[in-house]
Amino acid sequence: MLIHGKCHCGNIAFSLTWEPEPREIPARVCTCSFCTKHGGVWTSNPGGALKVVVQDPARLSRYAFGTRTAEFHVCARCGIVPVVTSRIDGNLYAVVSVNAFEGVDPSLLRHASASFDGEGGESRLARRKRNWIAEVEFLESGT
């Protein structure tokens, strides 16, 4: 399955190849203060491949907080966060916002709360290596 998504204005867009065809897509409702405030609901497929394209890099803002091990890619034009990345051992990993999906049947989404309070730095990075998308291509306009 090829899943397309983007921020509201289209400046940050992604395509996620999800194989095999999902019978359901896990949608993690993060309970951290940042995700709670903007409604962050994330998914990933460790065997998937993600391509992110940023049309206007000047309108891309990166936000990191807490452990500073993840970057939230925020569109400075419309304020949407369609992608989060984490660089671990030289490799870029990512999750995408299910709220940014285009044309995906909502009945495929299986929402569940996710709390990472108290998780140590090493275990956090190990979890991301296991669960986040490991094949990530991040392109900014002109690259």
Backbone hydrogen bonds in HBPLUS format (Angstrom, degrees):
<---DONOR---> <-ACCEPTOR-->    atom                        ^
c    i                          cat <-CA-CA->   ^        H-A-AA   ^      H-
h    n   atom  resd res      DA  || num        DHA   H-A  angle D-A-AA Bond
n    s   type  num  typ     dist DA aas  dist angle  dist       angle   num
A0018-TRP N   A0001-MET O   2.75 MM  17  5.11 177.0  1.75 165.5 166.6     1
A0003-ILE N   A0016-LEU O   2.81 MM  13  4.98 172.2  1.82 145.0 147.5     2
A0016-LEU N   A0003-ILE O   2.73 MM  13  4.98 160.5  1.77 148.0 155.0     3
A0102-GLU N   A0004-HIS O   2.79 MM  98  5.55 146.9  1.90 159.0 149.6     4
A0005-GLY N   A0014-PHE O   2.98 MM   9  5.22 152.2  2.06 148.4 147.2     5
A0014-PHE N   A0005-GLY O   2.76 MM   9  5.22 162.2  1.79 146.6 146.2     6
A0006-LYS N   A0100-ALA O   3.01 MM  94  5.29 146.9  2.12 135.3 138.7     7
A0007-CYS N   A0012-ILE O   2.86 MM   5  5.55 145.5  1.98 153.4 164.4     8
A0010-GLY N   A0007-CYS O   3.28 MM   3  5.16 141.0  2.44  96.4 107.4     9
A0055-GLN N   A0011-ASN O   2.86 MM  44  5.10 161.8  1.89 150.0 154.7    10
A0013-ALA N   A0053-VAL O   2.96 MM  40  5.34 171.9  1.96 154.8 157.3    11
A0053-VAL N   A0013-ALA O   2.81 MM  40  5.34 165.7  1.83 154.8 159.3    12
A0015-SER N   A0051-LYS O   2.89 MM  36  5.34 146.7  2.00 146.3 157.0    13
A0051-LYS N   A0015-SER O   2.93 MM  36  5.34 157.0  1.99 152.4 159.9    14
A0017-THR N   A0049-ALA O   2.83 MM  32  5.14 166.1  1.85 156.5 158.0    15
A0049-ALA N   A0017-THR O   3.19 MM  32  5.14 149.1  2.29 132.0 141.0    16
A0025-ILE N   A0108-LEU O   2.66 MM  83  5.65 161.4  1.69 146.9 147.4    17
A0110-ARG N   A0025-ILE O   2.86 MM  85  5.91 159.4  1.91 152.7 151.4    18
A0027-ALA N   A0110-ARG O   3.00 MM  83  5.46 164.3  2.02 130.6 125.9    19
A0112-ALA N   A0027-ALA O   3.01 MM  85  6.29 148.2  2.11 157.3 155.6    20
A0028-ARG N   A0042-TRP O   2.76 MM  14  5.07 158.1  1.81 161.9 154.6    21
A0042-TRP N   A0028-ARG O   2.88 MM  14  5.07 152.7  1.96 141.6 139.3    22
A0029-VAL N   A0112-ALA O   2.83 MM  83  5.86 167.9  1.84 147.3 151.5    23
A0114-ALA N   A0029-VAL O   2.93 MM  85  5.64 153.5  2.00 139.4 133.3    24
A0031-THR N   A0114-ALA O   3.06 MM  83  6.17 145.3  2.18 162.6 159.9    25
A0036-THR N   A0032-CYS O   2.91 MM   4  5.99 158.9  1.95 156.3 163.2    26
A0037-LYS N   A0033-SER O   3.09 MM   4  6.15 154.7  2.16 140.1 146.0    27
A0038-HIS N   A0034-PHE O   3.18 MM   4  6.52 144.0  2.32 147.4 156.8    28
A0039-GLY N   A0035-CYS O   2.68 MM   4  5.40 117.1  2.07 145.4 157.4    29
A0040-GLY N   A0035-CYS O   2.83 MM   5  4.36 154.9  1.90 123.3 129.7    30
A0098-VAL N   A0041-VAL O   2.97 MM  57  5.98 154.9  2.03 147.7 155.9    31
A0043-THR N   A0096-VAL O   2.89 MM  53  5.58 145.4  2.02 152.5 163.8    32
A0096-VAL N   A0043-THR O   3.02 MM  53  5.58 165.2  2.05 158.3 161.3    33
A0048-GLY N   A0045-ASN O   2.74 MM   3  5.06 165.2  1.76 122.7 126.7    34
A0050-LEU N   A0135-GLU O   2.79 MM  85  6.14 171.3  1.79 169.4 171.9    35
A0137-GLU N   A0050-LEU O   2.84 MM  87  6.20 154.6  1.91 152.5 161.2    36
A0052-VAL N   A0137-GLU O   2.76 MM  85  6.14 165.7  1.78 166.9 172.0    37
A0139-LEU N   A0052-VAL O   2.77 MM  87  5.99 178.8  1.77 160.6 161.0    38
A0054-VAL N   A0139-LEU O   2.79 MM  85  6.20 154.9  1.85 156.3 165.0    39
A0141-SER N   A0054-VAL O   2.79 MM  87  5.90 135.3  1.99 166.1 175.2    40
A0059-ARG N   A0056-ASP O   2.82 MM   3  5.56 158.7  1.87 123.7 130.7    41
A0060-LEU N   A0057-PRO O   3.13 MM   3  5.12 152.5  2.20 113.0 110.7    42
A0076-ALA N   A0059-ARG O   2.74 MM  17  4.81 166.3  1.76 138.5 140.7    43
A0061-SER N   A0074-VAL O   2.81 MM  13  5.02 170.0  1.82 160.9 162.4    44
A0074-VAL N   A0061-SER O   2.72 MM  13  5.02 162.1  1.76 167.7 165.9    45
A0063-TYR N   A0072-PHE O   2.90 MM   9  5.00 154.1  1.97 139.0 147.6    46
A0072-PHE N   A0063-TYR O   2.81 MM   9  5.00 174.8  1.82 145.8 147.5    47
A0068-ARG N   A0065-PHE O   2.91 MM   3  5.01 166.0  1.93 131.7 129.5    48
A0071-GLU N   A0085-THR O   2.74 MM  14  5.27 161.3  1.78 154.4 161.0    49
A0085-THR N   A0071-GLU O   2.94 MM  14  5.27 157.4  1.99 146.6 151.3    50
A0073-HIS N   A0083-VAL O   3.01 MM  10  5.64 172.5  2.01 166.5 166.5    51
A0075-CYS N   A0080-ILE O   2.95 MM   5  5.53 166.0  1.97 154.6 158.4    52
A0079-GLY N   A0075-CYS O   2.75 MM   4  4.98 141.3  1.90 136.5 147.0    53
A0097-SER N   A0082-PRO O   2.96 MM  15  4.98 158.6  2.00 134.6 135.0    54
A0084-VAL N   A0095-VAL O   3.05 MM  11  5.43 161.5  2.09 153.8 154.2    55
A0095-VAL N   A0084-VAL O   2.99 MM  11  5.43 149.8  2.08 149.8 157.6    56
A0086-SER N   A0093-TYR O   2.91 MM   7  5.21 147.8  2.02 139.8 143.3    57
A0093-TYR N   A0086-SER O   2.92 MM   7  5.21 161.8  1.95 141.7 147.8    58
A0088-ILE N   A0091-ASN O   2.83 MM   3  5.33 158.3  1.88 159.9 159.0    59
A0091-ASN N   A0088-ILE O   2.92 MM   3  5.33 167.7  1.93 121.3 124.2    60
A0094-ALA N   A0133-ILE O   3.04 MM  39  5.13 142.0  2.19 131.7 142.9    61
A0133-ILE N   A0094-ALA O   2.92 MM  39  5.13 158.1  1.97 162.1 154.8    62
A0100-ALA N   A0097-SER O   3.10 MM   3  5.42 158.1  2.15 105.9 112.7    63
A0101-PHE N   A0098-VAL O   3.22 MM   3  5.26 163.2  2.25 103.5 108.6    64
A0108-LEU N   A0105-ASP O   2.96 MM   3  5.82 169.6  1.97 129.1 132.6    65
A0109-LEU N   A0106-PRO O   3.13 MM   3  5.53 152.8  2.20 110.3 117.7    66
A0119-GLU N   A0116-PHE O   3.14 MM   3  5.53 158.9  2.19 132.4 132.4    67
A0124-ARG N   A0120-GLY O   2.89 MM   4  6.01 148.5  1.99 150.6 160.4    68
A0125-LEU N   A0121-GLY O   3.08 MM   4  6.34 162.6  2.11 152.2 155.3    69
A0126-ALA N   A0122-GLU O   2.97 MM   4  6.16 157.2  2.03 146.8 153.8    70
A0127-ARG N   A0123-SER O   2.92 MM   4  6.04 153.8  1.99 142.8 149.3    71
A0128-ARG N   A0124-ARG O   3.04 MM   4  6.34 157.7  2.09 146.6 152.7    72
A0129-LYS N   A0125-LEU O   2.96 MM   4  6.23 159.2  2.01 149.1 154.6    73
A0130-ARG N   A0126-ALA O   3.09 MM   4  6.34 147.4  2.20 143.0 151.2    74
A0131-ASN N   A0127-ARG O   2.87 MM   4  5.99 156.7  1.93 154.0 160.6    75
A0132-TRP N   A0128-ARG O   2.81 MM   4  5.04 162.2  1.84 140.2 144.2    76
A0143-THR N   A0140-GLU O   2.89 MM   3  5.68 139.5  2.06 152.8 159.3    77
